Amino acid sequence: MESNTTPIILLAIAASVVVLIPVVVMFRKFTRNNNQKTMGGMVNEFRQVVDTAHKPLYDPPHNVVEVSDKAVIEVAVANNGKVTSTVLCAKLDISVADATAKLESLHNQGIFTLDNTESGHLVYVLVDLDLMK
């Protein structure tokens, strides 16, 4: 009777082979071309080979979209003083992470308070309700 751990062991062996073979191939190619070099020089060159071999094919731009406080407050006023990260994301065409960071920043400055809906979602509520008039 086969053990329940047999598929896990086979998967672990397969994963280690998939990871180990490219490293061995790169090292063999590297050592064939560098038989006369010192060990320190070989290690540095091997690191360069590994670093260049593992660059991503696509590196998306890391542009941080700067959203003004005014734009966020205007969205909140248009939504009866309440705003969430997803509302900001949709209205200002920014990422959810940027929207959350901006709302947290304004919350820490005392512009918004945090409230929970009945379904458990976080809603940022504008403190200065005079803007609603």
C-alpha positions as CSV (number, residue, x, y, z in Angstrom):
1,M,0.0,0.0,0.0
2,E,1.4,3.4,-1.0
3,S,2.0,6.1,1.6
4,N,0.3,9.5,1.4
5,T,3.7,11.2,1.4
6,T,4.9,9.5,-1.8
7,P,3.4,12.2,-4.1
8,I,4.9,14.9,-2.0
9,I,8.3,13.3,-2.0
10,L,8.2,12.9,-5.8
11,L,7.2,16.5,-6.2
12,A,10.0,17.7,-4.0
13,I,12.5,15.6,-6.0
14,A,11.2,17.0,-9.3
15,A,11.3,20.6,-8.0
16,S,14.9,20.2,-6.8
17,V,16.0,18.7,-10.2
18,V,14.3,21.6,-12.1
19,V,16.2,24.1,-9.9
20,L,19.5,22.3,-9.8
21,I,20.0,21.4,-13.5
22,P,20.2,25.1,-14.8
23,V,22.7,26.0,-12.0
24,V,24.9,23.0,-12.8
25,V,24.8,23.7,-16.5
26,M,25.7,27.4,-16.0
27,F,28.5,26.4,-13.6
28,R,30.0,23.9,-16.1
29,K,29.9,26.4,-19.0
30,F,31.5,28.9,-16.7
31,T,34.3,26.6,-15.4
32,R,35.2,25.4,-18.9
33,N,36.0,28.9,-20.0
34,N,37.8,29.9,-16.8
35,N,40.3,27.1,-15.9
36,Q,43.2,29.5,-15.5
37,K,41.6,32.1,-13.2
38,T,41.9,32.4,-9.5
39,M,39.0,31.1,-7.3
40,G,38.0,34.6,-6.2
41,G,37.8,35.9,-9.7
42,M,35.8,32.9,-10.8
43,V,33.3,33.4,-8.0
44,N,32.8,37.0,-8.9
45,E,32.3,36.2,-12.6
46,F,29.9,33.3,-11.7
47,R,27.8,35.8,-9.7
48,Q,27.6,38.1,-12.7
49,V,26.5,35.2,-14.9
50,V,23.8,34.2,-12.4
51,D,22.6,37.8,-12.0
52,T,22.3,38.3,-15.7
53,A,20.6,34.9,-16.2
54,H,17.8,35.8,-13.7
55,K,16.7,39.2,-15.0
56,P,12.9,39.3,-15.6
57,L,11.7,39.4,-19.2
58,Y,9.4,42.4,-18.4
59,D,10.2,44.9,-15.7
60,P,7.1,47.2,-15.4
61,P,7.8,50.8,-14.7
62,H,7.6,51.7,-11.1
63,N,6.0,55.1,-11.5
64,V,4.4,56.3,-8.4
65,V,1.3,58.3,-9.3
66,E,1.2,61.4,-7.2
67,V,-2.4,62.3,-6.3
68,S,-3.2,65.6,-4.7
69,D,-5.0,65.8,-1.4
70,K,-7.5,68.1,-3.1
71,A,-8.5,65.4,-5.6
72,V,-9.0,62.8,-2.9
73,I,-11.1,65.3,-0.8
74,E,-13.2,66.1,-3.9
75,V,-14.0,62.5,-4.5
76,A,-15.0,62.1,-0.9
77,V,-17.3,65.2,-1.1
78,A,-18.9,63.8,-4.3
79,N,-19.6,60.5,-2.3
80,N,-21.3,62.2,0.7
81,G,-18.0,62.4,2.7
82,K,-17.2,58.7,2.4
83,V,-14.5,57.1,0.3
84,T,-12.8,53.7,-0.1
85,S,-9.6,52.6,-1.8
86,T,-11.5,51.1,-4.6
87,V,-13.6,54.2,-5.2
88,L,-10.4,56.3,-5.4
89,C,-8.9,53.7,-7.7
90,A,-11.9,53.9,-10.1
91,K,-12.3,57.7,-10.0
92,L,-8.7,58.8,-10.1
93,D,-7.2,56.0,-12.2
94,I,-4.6,55.0,-9.7
95,S,-3.7,51.6,-8.2
96,V,-5.4,50.3,-5.1
97,A,-2.1,50.3,-3.3
98,D,-1.5,54.0,-4.2
99,A,-5.1,54.8,-3.2
100,T,-4.7,53.0,0.2
101,A,-1.4,54.7,0.9
102,K,-2.9,58.1,0.1
103,L,-6.0,57.5,2.3
104,E,-3.8,56.2,5.2
105,S,-1.7,59.4,4.9
106,L,-4.7,61.6,5.0
107,H,-6.1,59.6,7.9
108,N,-2.9,60.0,9.8
109,Q,-3.1,63.8,9.2
110,G,-6.7,63.8,10.7
111,I,-8.5,64.6,7.5
112,F,-10.4,61.3,7.5
113,T,-11.6,58.9,10.2
114,L,-12.0,55.2,9.7
115,D,-15.4,53.5,9.8
116,N,-16.5,49.9,9.2
117,T,-19.5,49.0,7.2
118,E,-21.9,46.3,8.2
119,S,-20.1,44.0,5.7
120,G,-16.8,44.7,7.3
121,H,-15.3,47.1,4.7
122,L,-13.1,50.0,5.7
123,V,-14.6,53.4,4.8
124,Y,-12.7,56.7,5.2
125,V,-15.1,59.4,6.4
126,L,-14.3,63.1,5.9
127,V,-13.9,64.9,9.2
128,D,-14.7,68.4,7.9
129,L,-18.4,68.0,7.1
130,D,-18.7,71.7,6.3
131,L,-17.4,70.9,2.9
132,M,-20.6,69.0,2.2
133,K,-22.7,72.2,2.1
